[in-house]
């Protein structure tokens, strides 16, 4: 084997490794791969309502409580806090 063949093989190996790393980085960036075991989610946006182009009402659930928050350019205001009701079971 000539030194050009060795260089070509080394270049092919490096190009393949670079392609694998780029695909892994892209998959992680798009959320296709998890970094590790994820903890259970504590925060969830239950519902959102657009009042006008600048203000929005959002219901946020955290640790078994629901918070109604008014979001706007002048600041965010917690309108109310309640204990979250569990969804009613359908009769079978």
FIVOTI-516262 format. One record per atom (N, C-alpha, C, O, CB): atom name; x, y, z; residue in one letter. Coordinates in nm, 4 decimals, padded with zeros to 6 digits. Glycine has a CB too. Layout:
BEGIN
REC vexti        X        Y        Z rotor
REC    CA        X        Y        Z     A
...
//
This chain:
BEGIN
REC vexti        X        Y        Z rotor
REC     N  00.0830 -00.1184  00.0000     X
REC    CA  00.0000  00.0000  00.0000     X
REC     C  00.0871  00.1242  00.0000     X
REC     O  00.1852  00.1346  00.0737     X
REC    CB -00.0943  00.0001  00.1202     X
REC     N  00.0492  00.2150 -00.0826     X
REC    CA  00.1222  00.3408 -00.0969     X
REC     C  00.0768  00.4396  00.0112     X
REC     O -00.0285  00.4219  00.0724     X
REC    CB  00.1007  00.4011 -00.2388     X
REC     N  00.1576  00.5436  00.0338     X
REC    CA  00.1210  00.6424  00.1356     X
REC     C -00.0047  00.7195  00.0940     X
REC     O -00.0756  00.7686  00.1819     X
REC    CB  00.2379  00.7403  00.1600     X
REC     N -00.0353  00.7322 -00.0330     X
REC    CA -00.1581  00.7988 -00.0780     X
REC     C -00.2799  00.7146 -00.0394     X
REC     O -00.3844  00.7686 -00.0031     X
REC    CB -00.1550  00.8224 -00.2319     X
REC     N -00.2655  00.5818 -00.0474     X
REC    CA -00.3745  00.4950 -00.0053     X
REC     C -00.4010  00.5072  00.1446     X
REC     O -00.5160  00.5090  00.1883     X
REC    CB -00.3432  00.3503 -00.0414     X
REC     N -00.2923  00.5157  00.2235     X
REC    CA -00.3064  00.5345  00.3674     X
REC     C -00.3733  00.6686  00.3988     X
REC     O -00.4602  00.6752  00.4857     X
REC    CB -00.1692  00.5262  00.4357     X
REC     N -00.3346  00.7729  00.3305     X
REC    CA -00.3941  00.9049  00.3514     X
REC     C -00.5423  00.9039  00.3135     X
REC     O -00.6253  00.9626  00.3830     X
REC    CB -00.3187  01.0116  00.2693     X
REC     N -00.5745  00.8370  00.2033     X
REC    CA -00.7143  00.8275  00.1602     X
REC     C -00.7974  00.7515  00.2636     X
REC     O -00.9096  00.7923  00.2937     X
REC    CB -00.7238  00.7580  00.0226     X
REC     N -00.7448  00.6426  00.3180     X
REC    CA -00.8161  00.5640  00.4193     X
REC     C -00.8348  00.6452  00.5478     X
REC     O -00.9415  00.6410  00.6091     X
REC    CB -00.7397  00.4332  00.4496     X
REC     N -00.7313  00.7188  00.5881     X
REC    CA -00.7401  00.8026  00.7082     X
REC     C -00.8429  00.9137  00.6881     X
REC     O -00.9219  00.9422  00.7781     X
REC    CB -00.6020  00.8632  00.7429     X
REC     N -00.8421  00.9760  00.5713     X
REC    CA -00.9395  01.0806  00.5419     X
REC     C -01.0820  01.0250  00.5432     X
REC     O -01.1730  01.0905  00.5940     X
REC    CB -00.9090  01.1448  00.4060     X
REC     N -01.1025  00.9055  00.4881     X
REC    CA -01.2350  00.8433  00.4877     X
REC     C -01.2810  00.8128  00.6303     X
REC     O -01.3980  00.8322  00.6633     X
REC    CB -01.2337  00.7141  00.4035     X
REC     N -01.1892  00.7651  00.7148     X
REC    CA -01.2221  00.7375  00.8537     X
REC     C -01.2607  00.8652  00.9270     X
REC     O -01.3614  00.8670  00.9978     X
REC    CB -01.1048  00.6701  00.9235     X
REC     N -01.1834  00.9713  00.9118     X
REC    CA -01.2130  01.0984  00.9773     X
REC     C -01.3446  01.1585  00.9273     X
REC     O -01.4214  01.2139  01.0060     X
REC    CB -01.0986  01.1969  00.9543     X
REC     N -01.3705  01.1478  00.7982     X
REC    CA -01.4960  01.1988  00.7435     X
REC     C -01.6155  01.1208  00.7990     X
REC     O -01.7194  01.1798  00.8287     X
REC    CB -01.4943  01.1912  00.5898     X
REC     N -01.6016  00.9902  00.8130     X
REC    CA -01.7096  00.9081  00.8678     X
REC     C -01.7354  00.9427  01.0138     X
REC     O -01.8506  00.9564  01.0549     X
REC    CB -01.6761  00.7593  00.8540     X
REC     N -01.6297  00.9566  01.0918     X
REC    CA -01.6456  00.9944  01.2322     X
REC     C -01.7084  01.1329  01.2458     X
REC     O -01.7938  01.1536  01.3319     X
REC    CB -01.5103  00.9910  01.3037     X
REC     N -01.6676  01.2272  01.1624     X
REC    CA -01.7255  01.3610  01.1665     X
REC     C -01.8740  01.3578  01.1316     X
REC     O -01.9535  01.4296  01.1922     X
REC    CB -01.6510  01.4542  01.0707     X
REC     N -01.9115  01.2758  01.0355     X
REC    CA -02.0523  01.2632  00.9977     X
REC     C -02.1346  01.2020  01.1109     X
REC     O -02.2463  01.2468  01.1365     X
REC    CB -02.0659  01.1780  00.8707     X
REC     N -02.0819  01.1013  01.1787     X
REC    CA -02.1524  01.0395  01.2914     X
REC     C -02.1698  01.1400  01.4047     X
REC     O -02.2779  01.1491  01.4629     X
REC    CB -02.0762  00.9150  01.3417     X
REC     N -02.0654  01.2153  01.4366     X
REC    CA -02.0743  01.3159  01.5421     X
REC     C -02.1731  01.4266  01.5058     X
REC     O -02.2482  01.4726  01.5919     X
REC    CB -01.9365  01.3759  01.5694     X
REC     N -02.1742  01.4697  01.3801     X
REC    CA -02.2677  01.5741  01.3372     X
REC     C -02.4119  01.5255  01.3464     X
REC     O -02.4996  01.6013  01.3878     X
REC    CB -02.2362  01.6186  01.1936     X
REC     N -02.4380  01.4011  01.3088     X
REC    CA -02.5730  01.3465  01.3193     X
REC     C -02.6165  01.3313  01.4652     X
REC     O -02.7317  01.3592  01.4983     X
REC    CB -02.5808  01.2116  01.2483     X
REC     N -02.5261  01.2878  01.5523     X
REC    CA -02.5584  01.2751  01.6944     X
REC     C -02.5871  01.4120  01.7553     X
REC     O -02.6814  01.4267  01.8330     X
REC    CB -02.4433  01.2061  01.7701     X
REC     N -02.5069  01.5118  01.7208     X
REC    CA -02.5292  01.6475  01.7706     X
REC     C -02.6640  01.7007  01.7221     X
REC     O -02.7378  01.7608  01.8001     X
REC    CB -02.4154  01.7412  01.7254     X
REC     N -02.6969  01.6797  01.5953     X
REC    CA -02.8251  01.7246  01.5413     X
REC     C -02.9424  01.6542  01.6061     X
REC     O -03.0443  01.7174  01.6340     X
REC    CB -02.8292  01.7029  01.3923     X
REC     N -02.9305  01.5245  01.6308     X
REC    CA -03.0388  01.4495  01.6953     X
REC     C -03.0600  01.4977  01.8381     X
REC     O -03.1741  01.5098  01.8827     X
REC    CB -03.0084  01.2987  01.6944     X
REC     N -02.9526  01.5252  01.9098     X
REC    CA -02.9657  01.5762  02.0465     X
REC     C -03.0253  01.7161  02.0464     X
REC     O -03.1078  01.7486  02.1317     X
REC    CB -02.8294  01.5771  02.1172     X
REC     N -02.9842  01.7987  01.9515     X
REC    CA -03.0335  01.9365  01.9403     X
REC     C -03.1833  01.9389  01.9105     X
REC     O -03.2542  02.0272  01.9588     X
REC    CB -02.9568  02.0122  01.8306     X
REC     N -03.2322  01.8430  01.8315     X
REC    CA -03.3736  01.8360  01.7968     X
REC     C -03.4556  01.7591  01.8999     X
REC     O -03.5768  01.7444  01.8836     X
REC    CB -03.3898  01.7720  01.6614     X
REC     N -03.3912  01.7097  02.0059     X
REC    CA -03.4633  01.6401  02.1119     X
REC     C -03.4905  01.4942  02.0831     X
REC     O -03.5752  01.4335  02.1487     X
REC    CB -03.5913  01.7083  02.1374     X
REC     N -03.4214  01.4366  01.9875     X
REC    CA -03.4424  01.2959  01.9557     X
REC     C -03.3683  01.2039  02.0534     X
REC     O -03.4064  01.0881  02.0706     X
REC    CB -03.3974  01.2675  01.8128     X
REC     N -03.2652  01.2539  02.1156     X
REC    CA -03.1888  01.1763  02.2127     X
REC     C -03.2019  01.2406  02.3496     X
REC     O -03.2015  01.3631  02.3615     X
REC    CB -03.0400  01.1658  02.1712     X
REC     N -03.2134  01.1599  02.4508     X
REC    CA -03.2179  01.2109  02.5872     X
REC     C -03.0782  01.1994  02.6469     X
REC     O -03.0071  01.1016  02.6235     X
REC    CB -03.3230  01.1335  02.6736     X
REC     N -03.0400  01.3002  02.7241     X
REC    CA -02.9078  01.3005  02.7850     X
REC     C -02.8971  01.1960  02.8955     X
REC     O -02.7880  01.1454  02.9219     X
REC    CB -02.8758  01.4385  02.8403     X
REC     N -03.0068  01.1635  02.9594     X
REC    CA -03.0075  01.0658  03.0678     X
REC     C -03.1491  01.0469  03.1150     X
REC     O -03.2426  01.0950  03.0510     X
REC    CB -02.9165  01.1099  03.1843     X
REC     N -03.1671  00.9773  03.2262     X
REC    CA -03.3032  00.9595  03.2770     X
REC     C -03.3592  01.0940  03.3210     X
REC     O -03.2971  01.1668  03.3984     X
REC    CB -03.3059  00.8584  03.3945     X
REC     N -03.4783  01.1257  03.2698     X
REC    CA -03.5363  01.2559  03.3018     X
REC     C -03.6248  01.2453  03.4250     X
REC     O -03.6905  01.1436  03.4472     X
REC    CB -03.6167  01.3104  03.1827     X
REC     N -03.6258  01.3503  03.5036     X
REC    CA -03.7092  01.3567  03.6228     X
REC     C -03.8537  01.3839  03.5806     X
REC     O -03.8774  01.4400  03.4736     X
REC    CB -03.6578  01.4666  03.7211     X
REC     N -03.9492  01.3449  03.6628     X
REC    CA -04.0887  01.3745  03.6281     X
REC     C -04.1105  01.5255  03.6207     X
REC     O -04.0536  01.6021  03.6985     X
REC    CB -04.1853  01.3114  03.7314     X
REC     N -04.1932  01.5657  03.5265     X
REC    CA -04.2190  01.7082  03.5052     X
REC     C -04.3104  01.7606  03.6154     X
REC     O -04.4120  01.6989  03.6474     X
REC    CB -04.2822  01.7329  03.3655     X
REC     N -04.2739  01.8745  03.6732     X
REC    CA -04.3536  01.9360  03.7789     X
REC     C -04.4345  02.0538  03.7283     X
REC     O -04.5301  02.0954  03.7939     X
REC    CB -04.2645  01.9805  03.8920     X
REC     N -04.3985  02.1084  03.6137     X
REC    CA -04.4600  02.2303  03.5640     X
REC     C -04.5264  02.2023  03.4305     X
REC     O -04.4674  02.1395  03.3426     X
REC    CB -04.3560  02.3432  03.5508     X
REC     N -04.6516  02.2501  03.4155     X
REC    CA -04.7245  02.2267  03.2918     X
REC     C -04.8157  02.3453  03.2653     X
REC     O -04.8840  02.3932  03.3558     X
REC    CB -04.8056  02.0948  03.2987     X
REC     N -04.8170  02.3932  03.1401     X
REC    CA -04.9122  02.4952  03.0991     X
REC     C -05.0389  02.4222  03.0575     X
REC     O -05.0409  02.3532  02.9556     X
REC    CB -04.8557  02.5854  02.9824     X
REC     N -05.1457  02.4374  03.1372     X
REC    CA -05.2702  02.3658  03.1099     X
REC     C -05.3490  02.4300  02.9979     X
REC     O -05.4023  02.3605  02.9114     X
REC    CB -05.3552  02.3591  03.2345     X
REC     N -05.3570  02.5622  02.9987     X
REC    CA -05.4386  02.6321  02.9004     X
REC     C -05.3852  02.7738  02.8840     X
REC     O -05.3239  02.8301  02.9747     X
REC    CB -05.5881  02.6336  02.9426     X
REC     N -05.4100  02.8297  02.7661     X
REC    CA -05.3654  02.9650  02.7366     X
REC     C -05.4731  03.0350  02.6547     X
REC     O -05.5321  02.9748  02.5649     X
REC    CB -05.2292  02.9640  02.6610     X
REC     N -05.4990  03.1623  02.6854     X
REC    CA -05.6020  03.2388  02.6157     X
REC     C -05.5455  03.3755  02.5796     X
REC     O -05.4990  03.4494  02.6664     X
REC    CB -05.7304  03.2529  02.7029     X
REC     N -05.5498  03.4083  02.4517     X
REC    CA -05.5025  03.5382  02.4037     X
REC     C -05.6135  03.6404  02.4241     X
REC     O -05.7211  03.6280  02.3655     X
REC    CB -05.4597  03.5313  02.2533     X
REC     N -05.5878  03.7414  02.5072     X
REC    CA -05.6882  03.8445  02.5346     X
REC     C -05.6844  03.9512  02.4271     X
REC     O -05.7873  03.9844  02.3684     X
REC    CB -05.6655  03.9076  02.6731     X
REC     N -05.5680  04.0043  02.4013     X
REC    CA -05.5453  04.0987  02.2921     X
REC     C -05.4020  04.0770  02.2438     X
REC     O -05.3320  03.9919  02.2986     X
REC    CB -05.5695  04.2489  02.3378     X
REC     N -05.3558  04.1522  02.1418     X
REC    CA -05.2209  04.1243  02.0891     X
REC     C -05.1074  04.1381  02.1904     X
REC     O -04.9968  04.0898  02.1660     X
REC    CB -05.1935  04.2155  01.9750     X
REC     N -05.1335  04.2032  02.3031     X
REC    CA -05.0249  04.2250  02.3986     X
REC     C -05.0409  04.1490  02.5287     X
REC     O -04.9456  04.1399  02.6061     X
REC    CB -05.0133  04.3696  02.4285     X
REC     N -05.1601  04.0936  02.5555     X
REC    CA -05.1836  04.0261  02.6837     X
REC     C -05.2371  03.8852  02.6630     X
REC     O -05.3052  03.8563  02.5646     X
REC    CB -05.2813  04.1067  02.7696     X
REC     N -05.2046  03.7981  02.7585     X
REC    CA -05.2442  03.6574  02.7504     X
REC     C -05.2702  03.6056  02.8926     X
REC     O -05.1962  03.6374  02.9857     X
REC    CB -05.1336  03.5715  02.6783     X
REC     N -05.3761  03.5256  02.9077     X
REC    CA -05.4031  03.4556  03.0328     X
REC     C -05.3515  03.3131  03.0199     X
REC     O -05.3742  03.2478  02.9180     X
REC    CB -05.5555  03.4574  03.0673     X
REC     N -05.2819  03.2639  03.1231     X
REC    CA -05.2229  03.1307  03.1198     X
REC     C -05.2562  03.0598  03.2502     X
REC     O -05.2423  03.1172  03.3583     X
REC    CB -05.0688  03.1376  03.0975     X
REC     N -05.3003  02.9345  03.2397     X
REC    CA -05.3189  02.8503  03.3581     X
REC     C -05.1981  02.7573  03.3659     X
REC     O -05.1730  02.6783  03.2749     X
REC    CB -05.4551  02.7684  03.3518     X
REC     N -05.1239  02.7680  03.4758     X
REC    CA -05.0031  02.6887  03.4967     X
REC     C -05.0272  02.5951  03.6137     X
REC     O -05.0745  02.6381  03.7189     X
REC    CB -04.8789  02.7796  03.5223     X
REC     N -04.9949  02.4668  03.5964     X
REC    CA -05.0095  02.3684  03.7035     X
REC     C -04.8701  02.3346  03.7564     X
REC     O -04.7789  02.3015  03.6807     X
REC    CB -05.0839  02.2394  03.6529     X
REC     N -04.8566  02.3441  03.8899     X
REC    CA -04.7291  02.3132  03.9539     X
REC     C -04.7557  02.2485  04.0894     X
REC     O -04.8216  02.3081  04.1748     X
REC    CB -04.6420  02.4414  03.9699     X
REC     N -04.7056  02.1285  04.1095     X
REC    CA -04.7164  02.0564  04.2371     X
REC     C -04.8598  02.0483  04.2876     X
REC     O -04.8853  02.0728  04.4055     X
REC    CB -04.6298  02.1232  04.3420     X
REC     N -04.9535  02.0144  04.1997     X
REC    CA -05.0914  01.9954  04.2423     X
REC     C -05.1697  02.1234  04.2621     X
REC     O -05.2808  02.1189  04.3148     X
REC    CB -05.0935  01.9189  04.3674     X
REC     N -05.1166  02.2361  04.2222     X
REC    CA -05.1864  02.3642  04.2330     X
REC     C -05.1922  02.4290  04.0956     X
REC     O -05.1026  02.4113  04.0131     X
REC    CB -05.1163  02.4581  04.3354     X
REC     N -05.2990  02.5045  04.0725     X
REC    CA -05.3122  02.5774  03.9472     X
REC     C -05.3012  02.7264  03.9748     X
REC     O -05.3560  02.7768  04.0729     X
REC    CB -05.4463  02.5442  03.8773     X
REC     N -05.2303  02.7959  03.8880     X
REC    CA -05.2111  02.9398  03.8998     X
REC     C -05.2596  03.0042  03.7713     X
REC     O -05.2198  02.9637  03.6621     X
REC    CB -05.0617  02.9756  03.9280     X
REC     N -05.3465  03.1057  03.7840     X
REC    CA -05.3926  03.1833  03.6698     X
REC     C -05.3060  03.3073  03.6634     X
REC     O -05.3056  03.3884  03.7560     X
REC    CB -05.5452  03.2197  03.6808     X
REC     N -05.2320  03.3222  03.5531     X
REC    CA -05.1340  03.4306  03.5404     X
REC     C -05.1696  03.5151  03.4195     X
REC     O -05.1986  03.4624  03.3121     X
REC    CB -04.9888  03.3749  03.5278     X
REC     N -05.1671  03.6475  03.4377     X
REC    CA -05.1871  03.7411  03.3290     X
REC     C -05.0500  03.7892  03.2827     X
REC     O -04.9766  03.8524  03.3587     X
REC    CB -05.2778  03.8605  03.3727     X
REC     N -05.0161  03.7587  03.1575     X
REC    CA -04.8874  03.7980  03.1013     X
REC     C -04.9074  03.9185  03.0120     X
REC     O -04.9976  03.9200  02.9283     X
REC    CB -04.8225  03.6816  03.0226     X
REC     N -04.8242  04.0191  03.0294     X
REC    CA -04.8356  04.1393  02.9480     X
REC     C -04.7064  04.2173  02.9477     X
REC     O -04.6135  04.1835  03.0211     X
REC    CB -04.9489  04.2268  02.9976     X
REC     N -04.6984  04.3222  02.8658     X
REC    CA -04.5747  04.3988  02.8563     X
REC     C -04.5420  04.4766  02.9836     X
REC     O -04.4254  04.5074  03.0082     X
REC    CB -04.5833  04.4938  02.7405     X
REC     N -04.6421  04.5088  03.0646     X
REC    CA -04.6175  04.5828  03.1882     X
REC     C -04.5747  04.4947  03.3028     X
REC     O -04.5417  04.5456  03.4099     X
REC    CB -04.7396  04.6582  03.2275     X
REC     N -04.5742  04.3647  03.2844     X
REC    CA -04.5363  04.2716  03.3898     X
REC     C -04.6321  04.1550  03.3935     X
REC     O -04.7302  04.1512  03.3193     X
REC    CB -04.5326  04.3413  03.5255     X
REC     N -04.6030  04.0602  03.4802     X
REC    CA -04.6843  03.9409  03.4951     X
REC     C -04.7558  03.9481  03.6297     X
REC     O -04.6958  03.9864  03.7301     X
REC    CB -04.5975  03.8117  03.4840     X
REC     N -04.8852  03.9111  03.6321     X
REC    CA -04.9659  03.9205  03.7529     X
REC     C -05.0291  03.7846  03.7793     X
REC     O -05.0897  03.7256  03.6899     X
REC    CB -05.0747  04.0315  03.7399     X
REC     N -05.0150  03.7344  03.9029     X
REC    CA -05.0833  03.6122  03.9428     X
REC     C -05.2247  03.6531  03.9816     X
REC     O -05.2441  03.7234  04.0807     X
REC    CB -05.0086  03.5382  04.0615     X
REC     N -05.3233  03.6094  03.9042     X
REC    CA -05.4620  03.6478  03.9273     X
REC     C -05.5225  03.5632  04.0379     X
REC     O -05.5873  03.6160  04.1283     X
REC    CB -05.5443  03.6342  03.7987     X
REC     N -05.5016  03.4306  04.0314     X
REC    CA -05.5560  03.3440  04.1364     X
REC     C -05.4720  03.2177  04.1478     X
REC     O -05.4013  03.1782  04.0552     X
REC    CB -05.7040  03.3079  04.1075     X
REC     N -05.4826  03.1556  04.2660     X
REC    CA -05.4174  03.0282  04.2930     X
REC     C -05.5217  02.9355  04.3528     X
REC     O -05.5919  02.9725  04.4469     X
REC    CB -05.2942  03.0451  04.3886     X
REC     N -05.5316  02.8154  04.2986     X
REC    CA -05.6271  02.7179  04.3511     X
REC     C -05.5622  02.5805  04.3545     X
REC     O -05.4633  02.5545  04.2861     X
REC    CB -05.7564  02.7150  04.2657     X
REC     N -05.6205  02.4933  04.4359     X
REC    CA -05.5775  02.3538  04.4337     X
REC     C -05.6327  02.2921  04.3072     X
REC     O -05.7497  02.3123  04.2748     X
REC    CB -05.6252  02.2756  04.5611     X
REC     N -05.5518  02.2181  04.2358     X
REC    CA -05.5935  02.1600  04.1075     X
REC     C -05.6909  02.0469  04.1321     X
REC     O -05.6678  01.9596  04.2158     X
REC    CB -05.4715  02.1094  04.0268     X
REC     N -05.7993  02.0498  04.0582     X
REC    CA -05.8972  01.9416  04.0655     X
REC     C -05.8540  01.8318  03.9713     X
REC     O -05.8105  01.8593  03.8594     X
REC    CB -06.0402  01.9914  04.0307     X
REC     N -05.8653  01.7077  04.0151     X
REC    CA -05.8316  01.5953  03.9289     X
REC     C -05.9403  01.5791  03.8243     X
REC     O -06.0572  01.6040  03.8537     X
REC    CB -05.8140  01.4652  04.0109     X
REC     N -05.9056  01.5383  03.7038     X
REC    CA -06.0088  01.5188  03.6024     X
REC     C -06.1068  01.4092  03.6430     X
REC     O -06.0681  01.3055  03.6970     X
REC    CB -05.9450  01.4847  03.4681     X
REC     N -06.2348  01.4347  03.6155     X
REC    CA -06.3388  01.3389  03.6528     X
REC     C -06.3258  01.2127  03.5689     X
REC     O -06.2975  01.2192  03.4493     X
REC    CB -06.4792  01.4008  03.6355     X
REC     N -06.3467  01.0977  03.6325     X
REC    CA -06.3388  00.9709  03.5603     X
REC     C -06.4702  00.9488  03.4864     X
REC     O -06.5780  00.9779  03.5381     X
REC    CB -06.3086  00.8521  03.6574     X
REC     N -06.4590  00.8974  03.3660     X
REC    CA -06.5799  00.8698  03.2895     X
REC     C -06.6401  00.7387  03.3355     X
REC     O -06.5675  00.6422  03.3591     X
REC    CB -06.5502  00.8658  03.1386     X
REC     N -06.7750  00.7334  03.3491     X
REC    CA -06.8381  00.6081  03.3928     X
REC     C -06.8285  00.5033  03.2831     X
REC     O -06.8474  00.5332  03.1652     X
REC    CB -06.9859  00.6314  03.4315     X
REC     N -06.7989  00.3804  03.3232     X
REC    CA -06.7894  00.2729  03.2248     X
REC     C -06.8891  00.1642  03.2520     X
REC     O -06.8946  00.0657  03.1784     X
REC    CB -06.6507  00.2150  03.2226     X
//
